[in-house]
C-alpha cells in the first residue's frame, strides 16, 4: 500500500461524540479495535499508520 492510495479507516465510523462514556466496555473495545487497525496498516506502510494515529486522536 503506497502513501498515495486512499485508505478507508473502519474505526472512524464507529466513533461518535457522546455515544458512550469513556469507562464503558464498548468504548474500550472500540479503542482496541482502532489501535489494532492502525498497527496493521503501519506494518504495510508507516506513513499510513501515522495518518491513522492522527485521525484516531481527533
PDB file of N, H, CA, C and O in Angstrom:
ATOM      1  N   UNK A   1       0.851  -1.172   0.000  1.00  0.00           N
ATOM      2  CA  UNK A   1       0.000   0.000   0.000  1.00  0.00           C
ATOM      3  C   UNK A   1       0.896   1.233   0.000  1.00  0.00           C
ATOM      4  O   UNK A   1       1.697   1.406   0.919  1.00  0.00           O
ATOM      5  N   UNK A   2       0.784   2.059  -0.968  1.00  0.00           N
ATOM      6  H   UNK A   2       0.134   1.919  -1.715  1.00  0.00           H
ATOM      7  CA  UNK A   2       1.615   3.252  -1.007  1.00  0.00           C
ATOM      8  C   UNK A   2       0.872   4.426  -0.385  1.00  0.00           C
ATOM      9  O   UNK A   2      -0.345   4.379  -0.201  1.00  0.00           O
ATOM     10  N   UNK A   3       1.611   5.471  -0.066  1.00  0.00           N
ATOM     11  H   UNK A   3       2.599   5.509  -0.215  1.00  0.00           H
ATOM     12  CA  UNK A   3       1.009   6.599   0.639  1.00  0.00           C
ATOM     13  C   UNK A   3       0.082   7.425  -0.240  1.00  0.00           C
ATOM     14  O   UNK A   3      -0.682   8.239   0.281  1.00  0.00           O
ATOM     15  N   UNK A   4       0.124   7.239  -1.578  1.00  0.00           N
ATOM     16  H   UNK A   4       0.744   6.578  -2.000  1.00  0.00           H
ATOM     17  CA  UNK A   4      -0.789   7.986  -2.432  1.00  0.00           C
ATOM     18  C   UNK A   4      -2.136   7.280  -2.602  1.00  0.00           C
ATOM     19  O   UNK A   4      -3.062   7.853  -3.176  1.00  0.00           O
ATOM     20  N   UNK A   5      -2.256   6.042  -2.109  1.00  0.00           N
ATOM     21  H   UNK A   5      -1.504   5.577  -1.643  1.00  0.00           H
ATOM     22  CA  UNK A   5      -3.504   5.308  -2.168  1.00  0.00           C
ATOM     23  C   UNK A   5      -4.403   5.736  -1.005  1.00  0.00           C
ATOM     24  O   UNK A   5      -3.950   5.827   0.136  1.00  0.00           O
ATOM     25  N   UNK A   6      -5.646   5.990  -1.295  1.00  0.00           N
ATOM     26  H   UNK A   6      -6.014   5.916  -2.222  1.00  0.00           H
ATOM     27  CA  UNK A   6      -6.593   6.402  -0.262  1.00  0.00           C
ATOM     28  C   UNK A   6      -7.056   5.186   0.522  1.00  0.00           C
ATOM     29  O   UNK A   6      -7.564   4.223  -0.052  1.00  0.00           O
ATOM     30  N   UNK A   7      -6.881   5.234   1.829  1.00  0.00           N
ATOM     31  H   UNK A   7      -6.469   6.017   2.296  1.00  0.00           H
ATOM     32  CA  UNK A   7      -7.292   4.136   2.698  1.00  0.00           C
ATOM     33  C   UNK A   7      -8.549   4.546   3.446  1.00  0.00           C
ATOM     34  O   UNK A   7      -8.628   5.665   3.953  1.00  0.00           O
ATOM     35  N   UNK A   8      -9.519   3.669   3.522  1.00  0.00           N
ATOM     36  H   UNK A   8      -9.455   2.760   3.111  1.00  0.00           H
ATOM     37  CA  UNK A   8     -10.750   3.946   4.255  1.00  0.00           C
ATOM     38  C   UNK A   8     -10.633   3.296   5.630  1.00  0.00           C
ATOM     39  O   UNK A   8     -10.572   2.072   5.747  1.00  0.00           O
ATOM     40  N   UNK A   9     -10.602   4.113   6.645  1.00  0.00           N
ATOM     41  H   UNK A   9     -10.651   5.107   6.549  1.00  0.00           H
ATOM     42  CA  UNK A   9     -10.458   3.625   8.012  1.00  0.00           C
ATOM     43  C   UNK A   9     -11.822   3.209   8.537  1.00  0.00           C
ATOM     44  O   UNK A   9     -12.766   4.000   8.516  1.00  0.00           O
ATOM     45  N   UNK A  10     -11.931   1.972   9.008  1.00  0.00           N
ATOM     46  H   UNK A  10     -11.165   1.329   9.025  1.00  0.00           H
ATOM     47  CA  UNK A  10     -13.212   1.491   9.518  1.00  0.00           C
ATOM     48  C   UNK A  10     -13.497   2.012  10.922  1.00  0.00           C
ATOM     49  O   UNK A  10     -14.658   2.102  11.321  1.00  0.00           O
ATOM     50  N   UNK A  11     -12.464   2.351  11.667  1.00  0.00           N
ATOM     51  H   UNK A  11     -11.521   2.277  11.343  1.00  0.00           H
ATOM     52  CA  UNK A  11     -12.704   2.805  13.039  1.00  0.00           C
ATOM     53  C   UNK A  11     -13.325   4.192  13.094  1.00  0.00           C
ATOM     54  O   UNK A  11     -13.953   4.529  14.098  1.00  0.00           O
ATOM     55  N   UNK A  12     -13.178   4.999  12.072  1.00  0.00           N
ATOM     56  H   UNK A  12     -12.668   4.725  11.256  1.00  0.00           H
ATOM     57  CA  UNK A  12     -13.742   6.357  12.093  1.00  0.00           C
ATOM     58  C   UNK A  12     -15.254   6.351  12.149  1.00  0.00           C
ATOM     59  O   UNK A  12     -15.849   7.243  12.753  1.00  0.00           O
ATOM     60  N   UNK A  13     -15.891   5.366  11.532  1.00  0.00           N
ATOM     61  H   UNK A  13     -15.408   4.642  11.041  1.00  0.00           H
ATOM     62  CA  UNK A  13     -17.356   5.304  11.523  1.00  0.00           C
ATOM     63  C   UNK A  13     -17.913   4.900  12.882  1.00  0.00           C
ATOM     64  O   UNK A  13     -19.083   5.152  13.174  1.00  0.00           O
ATOM     65  N   UNK A  14     -17.087   4.279  13.709  1.00  0.00           N
ATOM     66  H   UNK A  14     -16.137   4.075  13.472  1.00  0.00           H
ATOM     67  CA  UNK A  14     -17.574   3.783  14.998  1.00  0.00           C
ATOM     68  C   UNK A  14     -17.425   4.780  16.133  1.00  0.00           C
ATOM     69  O   UNK A  14     -17.968   4.558  17.216  1.00  0.00           O
ATOM     70  N   UNK A  15     -16.704   5.875  15.915  1.00  0.00           N
ATOM     71  H   UNK A  15     -16.263   6.055  15.035  1.00  0.00           H
ATOM     72  CA  UNK A  15     -16.540   6.878  16.955  1.00  0.00           C
ATOM     73  C   UNK A  15     -17.502   8.027  16.710  1.00  0.00           C
ATOM     74  O   UNK A  15     -17.457   8.682  15.668  1.00  0.00           O
ATOM     75  N   UNK A  16     -18.366   8.260  17.676  1.00  0.00           N
ATOM     76  H   UNK A  16     -18.403   7.728  18.521  1.00  0.00           H
ATOM     77  CA  UNK A  16     -19.302   9.376  17.603  1.00  0.00           C
ATOM     78  C   UNK A  16     -19.232  10.146  18.908  1.00  0.00           C
ATOM     79  O   UNK A  16     -18.993   9.568  19.968  1.00  0.00           O
ATOM     80  N   UNK A  17     -19.436  11.425  18.830  1.00  0.00           N
ATOM     81  H   UNK A  17     -19.630  11.895  17.969  1.00  0.00           H
ATOM     82  CA  UNK A  17     -19.416  12.254  20.024  1.00  0.00           C
ATOM     83  C   UNK A  17     -20.598  11.904  20.925  1.00  0.00           C
ATOM     84  O   UNK A  17     -21.728  11.784  20.450  1.00  0.00           O
ATOM     85  N   UNK A  18     -20.345  11.742  22.201  1.00  0.00           N
ATOM     86  H   UNK A  18     -19.427  11.839  22.587  1.00  0.00           H
ATOM     87  CA  UNK A  18     -21.344  11.436  23.240  1.00  0.00           C
ATOM     88  C   UNK A  18     -22.058  10.105  23.018  1.00  0.00           C
ATOM     89  O   UNK A  18     -23.187   9.928  23.474  1.00  0.00           O
ATOM     90  N   UNK A  19     -21.415   9.172  22.327  1.00  0.00           N
ATOM     91  H   UNK A  19     -20.498   9.315  21.957  1.00  0.00           H
ATOM     92  CA  UNK A  19     -22.051   7.875  22.085  1.00  0.00           C
ATOM     93  C   UNK A  19     -22.017   7.000  23.339  1.00  0.00           C
ATOM     94  O   UNK A  19     -22.974   6.275  23.611  1.00  0.00           O
ATOM     95  N   UNK A  20     -20.916   7.063  24.110  1.00  0.00           N
ATOM     96  H   UNK A  20     -20.139   7.653  23.889  1.00  0.00           H
ATOM     97  CA  UNK A  20     -20.798   6.288  25.323  1.00  0.00           C
ATOM     98  C   UNK A  20     -19.730   6.905  26.207  1.00  0.00           C
ATOM     99  O   UNK A  20     -18.899   7.679  25.733  1.00  0.00           O
ATOM    100  N   UNK A  21     -19.747   6.569  27.482  1.00  0.00           N
ATOM    101  H   UNK A  21     -20.423   5.940  27.867  1.00  0.00           H
ATOM    102  CA  UNK A  21     -18.753   7.088  28.414  1.00  0.00           C
ATOM    103  C   UNK A  21     -17.402   6.430  28.206  1.00  0.00           C
ATOM    104  O   UNK A  21     -17.315   5.358  27.606  1.00  0.00           O
ATOM    105  N   UNK A  22     -16.353   7.063  28.695  1.00  0.00           N
ATOM    106  H   UNK A  22     -16.424   7.933  29.182  1.00  0.00           H
ATOM    107  CA  UNK A  22     -15.003   6.576  28.462  1.00  0.00           C
ATOM    108  C   UNK A  22     -14.689   5.296  29.213  1.00  0.00           C
ATOM    109  O   UNK A  22     -13.817   4.541  28.783  1.00  0.00           O
ATOM    110  N   UNK A  23     -15.353   5.029  30.297  1.00  0.00           N
ATOM    111  H   UNK A  23     -16.062   5.643  30.646  1.00  0.00           H
ATOM    112  CA  UNK A  23     -15.029   3.817  31.057  1.00  0.00           C
ATOM    113  C   UNK A  23     -15.970   2.663  30.748  1.00  0.00           C
ATOM    114  O   UNK A  23     -15.936   1.642  31.435  1.00  0.00           O
ATOM    115  N   UNK A  24     -16.785   2.800  29.756  1.00  0.00           N
ATOM    116  H   UNK A  24     -16.813   3.629  29.198  1.00  0.00           H
ATOM    117  CA  UNK A  24     -17.695   1.715  29.414  1.00  0.00           C
ATOM    118  C   UNK A  24     -16.973   0.667  28.558  1.00  0.00           C
ATOM    119  O   UNK A  24     -15.976   0.974  27.904  1.00  0.00           O
ATOM    120  N   UNK A  25     -17.468  -0.542  28.566  1.00  0.00           N
ATOM    121  H   UNK A  25     -18.277  -0.792  29.097  1.00  0.00           H
ATOM    122  CA  UNK A  25     -16.846  -1.625  27.804  1.00  0.00           C
ATOM    123  C   UNK A  25     -16.886  -1.391  26.293  1.00  0.00           C
ATOM    124  O   UNK A  25     -15.900  -1.692  25.620  1.00  0.00           O
ATOM    125  N   UNK A  26     -17.988  -0.864  25.722  1.00  0.00           N
ATOM    126  H   UNK A  26     -18.789  -0.619  26.268  1.00  0.00           H
ATOM    127  CA  UNK A  26     -17.963  -0.610  24.275  1.00  0.00           C
ATOM    128  C   UNK A  26     -16.882   0.386  23.866  1.00  0.00           C
ATOM    129  O   UNK A  26     -16.265   0.229  22.813  1.00  0.00           O
ATOM    130  N   UNK A  27     -16.649   1.396  24.677  1.00  0.00           N
ATOM    131  H   UNK A  27     -17.151   1.524  25.533  1.00  0.00           H
ATOM    132  CA  UNK A  27     -15.617   2.386  24.346  1.00  0.00           C
ATOM    133  C   UNK A  27     -14.233   1.750  24.352  1.00  0.00           C
ATOM    134  O   UNK A  27     -13.434   2.002  23.450  1.00  0.00           O
ATOM    135  N   UNK A  28     -13.948   0.950  25.333  1.00  0.00           N
ATOM    136  H   UNK A  28     -14.597   0.745  26.065  1.00  0.00           H
ATOM    137  CA  UNK A  28     -12.652   0.290  25.432  1.00  0.00           C
ATOM    138  C   UNK A  28     -12.459  -0.669  24.258  1.00  0.00           C
ATOM    139  O   UNK A  28     -11.374  -0.743  23.682  1.00  0.00           O
ATOM    140  N   UNK A  29     -13.504  -1.392  23.914  1.00  0.00           N
ATOM    141  H   UNK A  29     -14.386  -1.332  24.382  1.00  0.00           H
ATOM    142  CA  UNK A  29     -13.428  -2.331  22.788  1.00  0.00           C
ATOM    143  C   UNK A  29     -13.162  -1.588  21.482  1.00  0.00           C
ATOM    144  O   UNK A  29     -12.338  -2.033  20.684  1.00  0.00           O
ATOM    145  N   UNK A  30     -13.841  -0.467  21.249  1.00  0.00           N
ATOM    146  H   UNK A  30     -14.510  -0.106  21.898  1.00  0.00           H
ATOM    147  CA  UNK A  30     -13.659   0.300  20.012  1.00  0.00           C
ATOM    148  C   UNK A  30     -12.255   0.882  19.916  1.00  0.00           C
ATOM    149  O   UNK A  30     -11.680   0.929  18.829  1.00  0.00           O
ATOM    150  N   UNK A  31     -11.703   1.320  21.029  1.00  0.00           N
ATOM    151  H   UNK A  31     -12.171   1.282  21.912  1.00  0.00           H
ATOM    152  CA  UNK A  31     -10.346   1.861  21.016  1.00  0.00           C
ATOM    153  C   UNK A  31      -9.338   0.760  20.693  1.00  0.00           C
ATOM    154  O   UNK A  31      -8.402   0.980  19.924  1.00  0.00           O
ATOM    155  N   UNK A  32      -9.526  -0.413  21.273  1.00  0.00           N
ATOM    156  H   UNK A  32     -10.287  -0.591  21.897  1.00  0.00           H
ATOM    157  CA  UNK A  32      -8.623  -1.534  20.977  1.00  0.00           C
ATOM    158  C   UNK A  32      -8.710  -1.941  19.511  1.00  0.00           C
ATOM    159  O   UNK A  32      -7.695  -2.264  18.893  1.00  0.00           O
ATOM    160  N   UNK A  33      -9.924  -1.926  18.950  1.00  0.00           N
ATOM    161  H   UNK A  33     -10.748  -1.664  19.451  1.00  0.00           H
ATOM    162  CA  UNK A  33     -10.081  -2.244  17.528  1.00  0.00           C
ATOM    163  C   UNK A  33      -9.376  -1.214  16.657  1.00  0.00           C
ATOM    164  O   UNK A  33      -8.743  -1.566  15.662  1.00  0.00           O
ATOM    165  N   UNK A  34      -9.485   0.062  17.031  1.00  0.00           N
ATOM    166  H   UNK A  34     -10.000   0.348  17.839  1.00  0.00           H
ATOM    167  CA  UNK A  34      -8.841   1.124  16.255  1.00  0.00           C
ATOM    168  C   UNK A  34      -7.326   0.984  16.308  1.00  0.00           C
ATOM    169  O   UNK A  34      -6.657   1.137  15.286  1.00  0.00           O
ATOM    170  N   UNK A  35      -6.780   0.698  17.472  1.00  0.00           N
ATOM    171  H   UNK A  35      -7.324   0.573  18.302  1.00  0.00           H
ATOM    172  CA  UNK A  35      -5.329   0.551  17.609  1.00  0.00           C
ATOM    173  C   UNK A  35      -4.829  -0.631  16.789  1.00  0.00           C
ATOM    174  O   UNK A  35      -3.781  -0.545  16.149  1.00  0.00           O
ATOM    175  N   UNK A  36      -5.570  -1.727  16.806  1.00  0.00           N
ATOM    176  H   UNK A  36      -6.421  -1.797  17.326  1.00  0.00           H
ATOM    177  CA  UNK A  36      -5.121  -2.883  16.024  1.00  0.00           C
ATOM    178  C   UNK A  36      -5.195  -2.600  14.520  1.00  0.00           C
ATOM    179  O   UNK A  36      -4.345  -3.071  13.765  1.00  0.00           O
ATOM    180  N   UNK A  37      -6.201  -1.838  14.078  1.00  0.00           N
ATOM    181  H   UNK A  37      -6.892  -1.455  14.692  1.00  0.00           H
ATOM    182  CA  UNK A  37      -6.283  -1.482  12.663  1.00  0.00           C
ATOM    183  C   UNK A  37      -5.132  -0.558  12.258  1.00  0.00           C
ATOM    184  O   UNK A  37      -4.571  -0.701  11.172  1.00  0.00           O
ATOM    185  N   UNK A  38      -4.788   0.375  13.120  1.00  0.00           N
ATOM    186  H   UNK A  38      -5.245   0.492  14.002  1.00  0.00           H
ATOM    187  CA  UNK A  38      -3.679   1.291  12.836  1.00  0.00           C
ATOM    188  C   UNK A  38      -2.352   0.531  12.792  1.00  0.00           C
ATOM    189  O   UNK A  38      -1.524   0.782  11.916  1.00  0.00           O
ATOM    190  N   UNK A  39      -2.146  -0.393  13.727  1.00  0.00           N
ATOM    191  H   UNK A  39      -2.819  -0.597  14.438  1.00  0.00           H
ATOM    192  CA  UNK A  39      -0.914  -1.187  13.732  1.00  0.00           C
ATOM    193  C   UNK A  39      -0.793  -2.039  12.471  1.00  0.00           C
ATOM    194  O   UNK A  39       0.294  -2.170  11.908  1.00  0.00           O
ATOM    195  N   UNK A  40      -1.910  -2.616  12.031  1.00  0.00           N
ATOM    196  H   UNK A  40      -2.793  -2.509  12.488  1.00  0.00           H
ATOM    197  CA  UNK A  40      -1.907  -3.443  10.834  1.00  0.00           C
ATOM    198  C   UNK A  40      -1.530  -2.610   9.610  1.00  0.00           C
ATOM    199  O   UNK A  40      -0.761  -3.065   8.763  1.00  0.00           O
ATOM    200  N   UNK A  41      -2.066  -1.399   9.515  1.00  0.00           N
ATOM    201  H   UNK A  41      -2.691  -1.030  10.203  1.00  0.00           H
ATOM    202  CA  UNK A  41      -1.746  -0.529   8.382  1.00  0.00           C
ATOM    203  C   UNK A  41      -0.294  -0.055   8.461  1.00  0.00           C
ATOM    204  O   UNK A  41       0.364   0.098   7.432  1.00  0.00           O
ATOM    205  N   UNK A  42       0.205   0.176   9.673  1.00  0.00           N
ATOM    206  H   UNK A  42      -0.329   0.051  10.509  1.00  0.00           H
ATOM    207  CA  UNK A  42       1.570   0.668   9.846  1.00  0.00           C
ATOM    208  C   UNK A  42       2.607  -0.388   9.461  1.00  0.00           C
ATOM    209  O   UNK A  42       3.720  -0.041   9.065  1.00  0.00           O
ATOM    210  N   UNK A  43       2.257  -1.667   9.572  1.00  0.00           N
ATOM    211  H   UNK A  43       1.354  -1.949   9.894  1.00  0.00           H
ATOM    212  CA  UNK A  43       3.181  -2.718   9.148  1.00  0.00           C
ATOM    213  C   UNK A  43       3.417  -2.665   7.648  1.00  0.00           C
ATOM    214  O   UNK A  43       4.525  -2.927   7.178  1.00  0.00           O
ATOM    215  N   UNK A  44       2.384  -2.327   6.900  1.00  0.00           N
ATOM    216  H   UNK A  44       1.484  -2.114   7.281  1.00  0.00           H
ATOM    217  CA  UNK A  44       2.495  -2.250   5.445  1.00  0.00           C
ATOM    218  C   UNK A  44       3.081  -0.923   4.990  1.00  0.00           C
ATOM    219  O   UNK A  44       3.917  -0.877   4.089  1.00  0.00           O
ATOM    220  N   UNK A  45       2.631   0.163   5.627  1.00  0.00           N
ATOM    221  H   UNK A  45       1.951   0.126   6.360  1.00  0.00           H
ATOM    222  CA  UNK A  45       3.065   1.499   5.229  1.00  0.00           C
ATOM    223  C   UNK A  45       3.122   2.388   6.468  1.00  0.00           C
ATOM    224  O   UNK A  45       2.073   2.743   7.006  1.00  0.00           O
ATOM    225  N   UNK A  46       4.316   2.758   6.940  1.00  0.00           N
ATOM    226  H   UNK A  46       5.168   2.470   6.503  1.00  0.00           H
ATOM    227  CA  UNK A  46       4.439   3.567   8.152  1.00  0.00           C
ATOM    228  C   UNK A  46       3.750   4.930   8.058  1.00  0.00           C
ATOM    229  O   UNK A  46       3.242   5.438   9.057  1.00  0.00           O
ATOM    230  N   UNK A  47       3.732   5.515   6.875  1.00  0.00           N
ATOM    231  H   UNK A  47       4.144   5.102   6.063  1.00  0.00           H
ATOM    232  CA  UNK A  47       3.065   6.815   6.709  1.00  0.00           C
ATOM    233  C   UNK A  47       1.560   6.661   6.910  1.00  0.00           C
ATOM    234  O   UNK A  47       0.915   7.509   7.527  1.00  0.00           O
ATOM    235  N   UNK A  48       1.018   5.585   6.390  1.00  0.00           N
ATOM    236  H   UNK A  48       1.542   4.896   5.889  1.00  0.00           H
ATOM    237  CA  UNK A  48      -0.409   5.305   6.552  1.00  0.00           C
ATOM    238  C   UNK A  48      -0.743   5.087   8.030  1.00  0.00           C
ATOM    239  O   UNK A  48      -1.784   5.540   8.506  1.00  0.00           O
ATOM    240  N   UNK A  49       0.129   4.400   8.745  1.00  0.00           N
ATOM    241  H   UNK A  49       0.975   4.032   8.358  1.00  0.00           H
ATOM    242  CA  UNK A  49      -0.077   4.201  10.175  1.00  0.00           C
ATOM    243  C   UNK A  49      -0.045   5.507  10.941  1.00  0.00           C
ATOM    244  O   UNK A  49      -0.818   5.702  11.880  1.00  0.00           O
ATOM    245  N   UNK A  50       0.851   6.406  10.541  1.00  0.00           N
ATOM    246  H   UNK A  50       1.479   6.247   9.778  1.00  0.00           H
ATOM    247  CA  UNK A  50       0.898   7.720  11.173  1.00  0.00           C
ATOM    248  C   UNK A  50      -0.373   8.512  10.921  1.00  0.00           C
ATOM    249  O   UNK A  50      -0.873   9.202  11.810  1.00  0.00           O
ATOM    250  N   UNK A  51      -0.891   8.411   9.711  1.00  0.00           N
ATOM    251  H   UNK A  51      -0.486   7.851   8.989  1.00  0.00           H
ATOM    252  CA  UNK A  51      -2.144   9.097   9.389  1.00  0.00           C
ATOM    253  C   UNK A  51      -3.291   8.554  10.243  1.00  0.00           C
ATOM    254  O   UNK A  51      -4.119   9.316  10.741  1.00  0.00           O
ATOM    255  N   UNK A  52      -3.332   7.229  10.406  1.00  0.00           N
ATOM    256  H   UNK A  52      -2.660   6.609  10.001  1.00  0.00           H
ATOM    257  CA  UNK A  52      -4.375   6.626  11.234  1.00  0.00           C
ATOM    258  C   UNK A  52      -4.253   7.043  12.691  1.00  0.00           C
ATOM    259  O   UNK A  52      -5.261   7.251  13.366  1.00  0.00           O
ATOM    260  N   UNK A  53      -3.029   7.166  13.175  1.00  0.00           N
ATOM    261  H   UNK A  53      -2.211   6.997  12.627  1.00  0.00           H
ATOM    262  CA  UNK A  53      -2.835   7.619  14.555  1.00  0.00           C
ATOM    263  C   UNK A  53      -3.329   9.029  14.763  1.00  0.00           C
ATOM    264  O   UNK A  53      -3.948   9.331  15.783  1.00  0.00           O
ATOM    265  N   UNK A  54      -3.063   9.888  13.812  1.00  0.00           N
ATOM    266  H   UNK A  54      -2.560   9.643  12.984  1.00  0.00           H
ATOM    267  CA  UNK A  54      -3.540  11.281  13.919  1.00  0.00           C
ATOM    268  C   UNK A  54      -5.050  11.328  13.840  1.00  0.00           C
ATOM    269  O   UNK A  54      -5.683  12.064  14.597  1.00  0.00           O
ATOM    270  N   UNK A  55      -5.641  10.561  12.944  1.00  0.00           N
ATOM    271  H   UNK A  55      -5.127   9.963  12.329  1.00  0.00           H
ATOM    272  CA  UNK A  55      -7.102  10.536  12.829  1.00  0.00           C
ATOM    273  C   UNK A  55      -7.746   9.962  14.082  1.00  0.00           C
ATOM    274  O   UNK A  55      -8.841  10.375  14.465  1.00  0.00           O
ATOM    275  N   UNK A  56      -7.080   9.024  14.713  1.00  0.00           N
ATOM    276  H   UNK A  56      -6.191   8.689  14.402  1.00  0.00           H
ATOM    277  CA  UNK A  56      -7.613   8.452  15.956  1.00  0.00           C
ATOM    278  C   UNK A  56      -7.609   9.441  17.104  1.00  0.00           C
ATOM    279  O   UNK A  56      -8.432   9.333  18.014  1.00  0.00           O
ATOM    280  N   UNK A  57      -6.708  10.393  17.079  1.00  0.00           N
ATOM    281  H   UNK A  57      -6.040  10.480  16.340  1.00  0.00           H
ATOM    282  CA  UNK A  57      -6.643  11.383  18.140  1.00  0.00           C
ATOM    283  C   UNK A  57      -7.632  12.531  17.958  1.00  0.00           C
ATOM    284  O   UNK A  57      -7.923  13.261  18.905  1.00  0.00           O
ATOM    285  N   UNK A  58      -8.138  12.685  16.757  1.00  0.00           N
ATOM    286  H   UNK A  58      -7.901  12.092  15.987  1.00  0.00           H
ATOM    287  CA  UNK A  58      -9.069  13.787  16.510  1.00  0.00           C
ATOM    288  C   UNK A  58     -10.353  13.637  17.233  1.00  0.00           C
ATOM    289  O   UNK A  58     -11.231  14.493  17.117  1.00  0.00           O
TER     290      UNK A  58
END
